[in-house]
């Protein structure tokens, strides 16, 4: 028997499996020292700011809109978009990336993984959880804005 653990937002799921499941070669691991009380308090955020928990601390960032994408402000200089990976890889439609389990299917998060980014849950100024992709150069893009760029919403009538 194998147990596979998935972390989505604030929920942890453990699944017991009979067969070997495909596991990413470079799993995303977050270490938190719960002996010190777990996560530190979320910093106070102004409108338009986001907080993401990375390397045992919250990092605050802002975004800008560009071509219907919400990209971290670090990708811009003087109003012009720079050559950050978040913007450059948004031009590529990623190949399909299958969910490790049929009940855990966040299409936007899987889209991040297919582009070589990490899928992170961030908090906005109203403490709502949102999904962002974080690329190796530390640039960020809203996972759902990136997903909908390549998979436009269909009108249901």
Buried (B, 14 or more C-beta within 10 A) or exposed (E): EEEBEBEBEEEEEEBEEEEEEEEEEEEEEEEEEEEEEEBEEEEEBEEEBBBBBBEEEBBBBBBBEBEEBBBBEBBBEEEEBBEBBBBBBBEEEBEEBEBBEEEEEBBBBBBBBBBEBBBBBBBBEEEEEBBBBBBEEBBBBBBBBBBBBEEEEEEEE
